[in-house]
Amino acid sequence: ADLIIATGVDEREATADWRLAPVVEVHPWGLGALAERVGRARRDIPLPPLRSALAAATQAGWAVDTGPLPPSRVTRTYGEALAGTGVVAADPGTAGFWVARTLPTTGLGGAQVPAAAGTTGFAAACAIVAGLLRPGAPALAVVDAWGEETAELVEVAERLAVPLAVEVWDPDGEALAADAHADRLARLLAEGGVATLATSPDQLAEFLAVAGPVTAWA
C-alpha cells in the first residue's frame, strides 16, 4: 500500500508492526466527512485470509439456538435488540473481548469497551451515563463477574431513577436458548435489573486457532 488511513487504533492493543506504509490517522467522527471527499478506483479488493477465517468462526455461532449459547450468538442478539439505537458496554475480560469483536453495530458508539485491563465498573457506569444522556434509549452493561463496583453502581442507578440493565456472563448462570435469551433481554432493557447467562466456552478455541493467542481482552 502507498498509504494507510487508520482510525480508532489503540496502541495498547496494536503494536507498531502494523505501520507498513505511511499512515494518516483520522478520528472516527471524521470518517463521514472523509468519505464524502476521498474515493478510490472501483475495483474489488480481496479480503485477507484472517478476515475471512474470523468471519467464519463468528458466523458459525449464529446458527446455534440451544443453550449455553456461543458468545457470538449472544452478541448478535444484543445487536438485534439495540438495532443501532443504543449502547452495549462491557468491562474488560471475556465478555469485553466478544462484545468488542463480534457485536454487530450500525453506528459509532454502539459498543463501548476500554482497552485497559482492570477497569471494573466501567460497563455499569457507561450504561448509566447513556441512560442519562438519552432517556428511553436501550443501554446494557455486560460483565464477567459480579463485583463491588458494579453493585455500588446499581445503587447509584436506583437513586438517579435510571433503569440499569446488567447481564453477567457466569458459567453457573442460566443456559438459555436463543429465543428465551432474546425475550429476557427485551424485558431487561425495558425494566432494568440484573440477570446471569451461561455462555459456551468452545468458540474461543476456534478464534485462537485462527488468530493465535489473545493479547488484548478488551
Salt bridges, closest charged atoms under 4 A:
ASP10 OD2 - ARG12 NH2 3.06
GLU11 OE2 - ARG19 NH2 3.11
GLU13 OE1 - ARG101 NH2 3.37
GLU25 OE2 - ARG19 NH2 2.95
ASP65 OD1 - ARG73 NE 3.52
GLU80 OE2 - ARG76 NE 3.08
GLU167 OE1 - HIS181 NE2 2.98
GLU167 OE2 - ARG184 NH2 2.83
GLU174 OE2 - ARG184 NH1 2.98
